Amino acid sequence: MPQPLLFYSAQFLEHQTAGHPESPDRLRHILNTLDQADLFSRLPRKEPDPIDLALLYRLHDPEYVHMLERFSREAGEVGQRIDEDTVVSTGTYPAALKAAGAAVDMTRAILDGPYTTAFSLVRPPGHHAMPTHTMGFCMFNNVALAALYALEVMGLKRVLILDWDAHHGNATEHMFYQDPRVLFVSWHQHLNWPGTGAVTDMGVGAGYGYNVNIPLPRGSDNGDYLTSFETLVTPLAARFQPELILVSAGYDAHHADLLSHMGLNATGFSLLTEQVMKLADRHCSGRAGFILEGGYHTHALALSVLGSFQTLMQEQAVPVKEPFMSPTPVVTHETLHELLAQISQLQPLLRSHL
């Protein structure tokens, strides 16, 4: 079985965000941790190409793309805020083009073979990037562009996007809200920024039922995520029969993270990765691609990404040793059961064929 293909570029470090939690140190810590674990040298790697602008314009307004290019060019090496949360510097636009390109190149590599799994270790992240504006540290929606490429260039009919970032993948939801070719599932901390992602937001028109939000309570831990996966995602995937799985792999649901209040640890991310691969093996010949999103405690982030890679490389499933105190569980079984029951009752894919 071939190792997962890693897409990475040193250009991602040129997206400078002085003093911002979404910093180049995130990738540096990940790379160092993979190297110390003797994994990095054994991973096949590919330098991504910048995304083709014609594909980029399919999701992002050309005027927005041109504005971001100008703002980036004039922002200087240290960077300036382009919105209340997002910093842009001279290196941002080229890095964003390559981040989106990595997601697309990854998808092509998975579908063409011989690789069936790949990981795009990118920044800036993408799942909050709207068609016409930046949002939440994101410039271009990497996972949405990868899905669009799979559908409209590679000829797939069904793509499953799983977003386990602690923040709702609002822009990805927006882009496929009417599209039954994409089943979008987002776990996120209930009422955390950006405040979207209600269980009743299930898509519209032909896309009704193909948008699934799992707004977990604050403090949800490994067991809560795995229970929700087995209760909801496994049967949803069985109904949907995806030809490719793409993961918006945010690691900010780790209990040590700075921007959320969830209870996962690195072992939990290993186990989630394992569940994704079980679905991929069952439904789409093992084809699954992972794209880095959030994660802002650099040590916790690096260990969590290591956990995913160890699972993908079949080095070990778990556990990853962590120097962090484990949180006290705060979610009761009854609370989680009620949430999952509500979603199950609402979702058409779980009640009948659409």
LOMI-377046 format. One record per residue (C-alpha): x, y, z. Coordinates in steps of 0.25 Angstrom, whole numbers, always signed. Last residue first. Example, Ala and Ser with C-alpha at 12.3 -4.5 7.8 and 13.67 -1.06 7.14 Angstrom:
BEGIN
R    xx    yy    zz
R   +55    -4   +29
R   +49   -18   +31
end
This chain:
BEGIN
R    xx    yy    zz
R  -137   +46    -7
R  -137   +32    -1
R  -143   +31   +13
R  -141   +35   +27
R  -126   +36   +29
R  -124   +43   +16
R  -136   +52   +20
R  -129   +57   +32
R  -138   +63   +43
R  -140   +51   +51
R  -125   +47   +51
R  -121   +61   +55
R  -131   +61   +67
R  -126   +48   +71
R  -112   +52   +70
R  -114   +64   +79
R  -123   +57   +89
R  -112   +46   +90
R  -101   +56   +92
R  -109   +63  +104
R  -113   +49  +110
R   -98   +44  +110
R   -94   +56  +118
R   -84   +66  +112
R   -74   +72  +122
R   -63   +62  +122
R   -51   +67  +131
R   -40   +72  +122
R   -27   +64  +120
R   -14   +71  +125
R    -5   +73  +113
R    +9   +67  +111
R    +3   +58  +100
R    +6   +43   +96
R    +0   +39   +83
R    -8   +26   +85
R   -12   +22   +75
R   -14   +16   +61
R    +0   +12   +59
R   +10   +13   +48
R    -2   +10   +38
R    +3   +22   +29
R   -10   +28   +30
R   -12   +25   +45
R    +2   +31   +48
R    -1   +43   +39
R   -14   +46   +46
R    -7   +45   +60
R    +5   +54   +55
R    -6   +64   +51
R   -11   +64   +65
R    +3   +65   +71
R    +6   +77   +62
R    -7   +84   +66
R    -5   +82   +81
R    +9   +88   +80
R    +5   +99   +71
R    -7  +103   +79
R   -15  +109   +68
R   -21   +98   +60
R   -29  +102   +47
R   -31   +96   +33
R   -21   +86   +27
R   -26   +78   +15
R   -28   +63   +16
R   -31   +54    +3
R   -38   +41    +3
R   -39   +30    -7
R   -39   +16    -1
R   -46   +10   -12
R   -58   +19   -11
R   -69   +13    -2
R   -64    +3    +8
R   -49    +7    +8
R   -52   +22    +9
R   -62   +19   +20
R   -51   +12   +28
R   -41   +22   +24
R   -50   +33   +30
R   -52   +25   +43
R   -37   +23   +44
R   -35   +38   +43
R   -45   +40   +54
R   -37   +31   +63
R   -24   +38   +60
R   -31   +51   +63
R   -36   +46   +76
R   -22   +41   +80
R   -17   +55   +78
R   -27   +61   +88
R   -42   +65   +87
R   -49   +73   +98
R   -54   +85   +92
R   -54  +100   +96
R   -49  +107   +84
R   -39  +118   +80
R   -26  +115   +88
R   -26  +100   +86
R   -22   +91   +98
R   -35   +83   +97
R   -32   +80   +83
R   -44   +84   +74
R   -34   +93   +67
R   -29   +82   +59
R   -36   +86   +45
R   -35   +75   +35
R   -45   +79   +24
R   -46   +65   +20
R   -49   +61    +5
R   -56   +47    +2
R   -57   +42   -12
R   -67   +34   -19
R   -77   +35    -9
R   -88   +25    -7
R   -99   +35    -1
R  -107   +25    +7
R   -95   +17   +13
R   -89   +31   +15
R  -101   +36   +23
R  -101   +23   +31
R   -86   +24   +35
R   -87   +39   +37
R   -99   +39   +47
R   -98   +29   +58
R   -83   +24   +56
R   -78   +38   +54
R   -86   +44   +65
R   -81   +33   +75
R   -67   +36   +70
R   -68   +51   +73
R   -74   +49   +86
R   -64   +38   +90
R   -52   +47   +87
R   -57   +59   +95
R   -69   +69   +94
R   -65   +81  +104
R   -75   +91   +98
R   -87   +84   +92
R   -86   +79   +78
R   -92   +86   +66
R   -94   +74   +56
R   -98   +81   +43
R  -102   +72   +31
R  -104   +78   +17
R  -109   +68    +7
R  -123   +68   +12
R  -128   +79    +2
R  -118   +81    -9
R  -128   +79   -20
R  -135   +91   -14
R  -129   +96    -1
R  -119   +91    +9
R  -120   +85   +23
R  -119   +97   +32
R  -128   +91   +43
R  -116   +86   +51
R  -111  +100   +52
R   -97  +103   +46
R   -95  +118   +48
R   -89  +125   +60
R   -76  +129   +53
R   -70  +127   +63
R   -74  +117   +74
R   -89  +115   +77
R   -88  +100   +77
R   -74   +95   +75
R   -73   +89   +61
R   -75   +77   +53
R   -78   +79   +39
R   -84   +69   +29
R   -85   +73   +14
R   -91   +63    +4
R   -87   +69   -10
R   -94   +65   -23
R  -107   +69   -17
R  -103   +84   -19
R  -112   +95   -13
R  -104   +98    -1
R   -91   +94    -8
R   -84  +108    -8
R   -91  +113    +5
R   -87  +100   +13
R   -72  +102    +9
R   -73  +116   +13
R   -79  +113   +27
R   -69  +102   +31
R   -74  +103   +45
R   -62  +105   +55
R   -56   +94   +63
R   -51   +88   +50
R   -56   +74   +47
R   -61   +77   +33
R   -65   +64   +25
R   -67   +66   +10
R   -73   +55    +3
R   -72   +55   -13
R   -83   +49   -22
R   -83   +50   -37
R   -69   +49   -41
R   -65   +54   -55
R   -50   +58   -53
R   -52   +72   -57
R   -66   +76   -52
R   -68   +67   -40
R   -53   +65   -35
R   -50   +80   -38
R   -62   +85   -31
R   -58   +76   -19
R   -44   +82   -19
R   -49   +96   -20
R   -58   +94    -9
R   -47   +88    +0
R   -38  +100    -3
R   -48  +111    -1
R   -39  +123    -4
R   -34  +134    +5
R   -37  +129   +19
R   -33  +135   +33
R   -47  +136   +38
R   -53  +142   +25
R   -48  +147   +12
R   -58  +153    +2
R   -66  +150   -11
R   -68  +135   -12
R   -66  +133    +3
R   -54  +128   +10
R   -58  +121   +23
R   -53  +107   +19
R   -40  +112   +14
R   -27  +111   +22
R   -15  +120   +18
R    -8  +111   +19
R    -5   +97   +14
R    -1   +83   +18
R    -9   +76    +7
R   -10   +61   +11
R   -12   +50    +2
R   -18   +36    +1
R   -21   +27   -11
R    -8   +29   -18
R    -5   +21   -31
R   -14   +28   -35
R   -21   +37   -45
R   -32   +40   -34
R   -23   +42   -23
R   -13   +50   -31
R   -24   +59   -37
R   -30   +62   -23
R   -16   +65   -18
R   -13   +75   -29
R   -27   +82   -26
R   -24   +83   -11
R   -10   +87   -14
R   -14   +98   -24
R   -23  +104   -14
R   -11  +105    -4
R    -2  +110   -16
R   -11  +121   -20
R   -13  +125    -5
R    +3  +125    -4
R    +4  +134   -16
R    -7  +144   -10
R    -1  +144    +4
R   +14  +147    +2
R   +12  +162    +2
R    +4  +161   +14
R   -11  +159   +18
R   -16  +158   +32
R   -31  +153   +35
R   -39  +155   +47
R   -45  +169   +46
R   -44  +169   +31
R   -32  +172   +21
R   -23  +173   +33
R    -9  +177   +29
R    +4  +170   +27
R   +19  +169   +32
R   +24  +167   +18
R   +17  +179   +12
R    +2  +180    +9
R    +3  +186    -5
R    +5  +173   -12
R    -6  +166    -3
R   -16  +177    -5
R   -14  +176   -21
R   -15  +161   -21
R   -27  +161   -12
R   -34  +171   -21
R   -31  +163   -33
R   -37  +151   -27
R   -50  +159   -22
R   -52  +164   -36
R   -51  +150   -41
R   -62  +145   -32
R   -58  +132   -26
R   -64  +119   -29
R   -63  +117   -44
R   -52  +128   -44
R   -42  +118   -37
R   -44  +108   -48
R   -41  +119   -59
R   -29  +124   -50
R   -22  +110   -50
R   -17  +108   -36
R    -3  +110   -33
R    +5   +97   -34
R    +8   +88   -23
R   +21   +83   -19
R   +20   +68   -17
R   +24   +59    -6
R   +26   +44    -3
R   +26   +42   +12
R   +38   +34   +18
R   +46   +46   +21
R   +35   +53   +29
R   +31   +40   +37
R   +44   +39   +46
R   +36   +44   +58
R   +45   +56   +60
R   +42   +59   +45
R   +27   +59   +47
R   +29   +68   +59
R   +38   +77   +52
R   +29   +78   +40
R   +16   +81   +49
R   +24   +91   +57
R   +28   +99   +45
R   +14   +98   +39
R    +8  +105   +51
R   +20  +114   +53
R   +16  +121   +40
R    +4  +128   +47
R   -11  +127   +49
R   -11  +132   +63
R    -7  +146   +59
R    +5  +154   +64
R   +11  +156   +51
R    +3  +150   +39
R   +13  +146   +29
R    +9  +137   +17
R   +23  +134   +13
R   +22  +121   +21
R   +13  +115   +10
R   +24  +117    +0
R   +31  +106    +6
R   +22   +97    -1
R   +14   +85    +3
R    +6   +73    -3
R    +9   +60    +4
R    +5   +47    -3
R    +0   +36    +7
R    +9   +24    +7
R    +6   +13    -4
R    +0    +0    +0
end
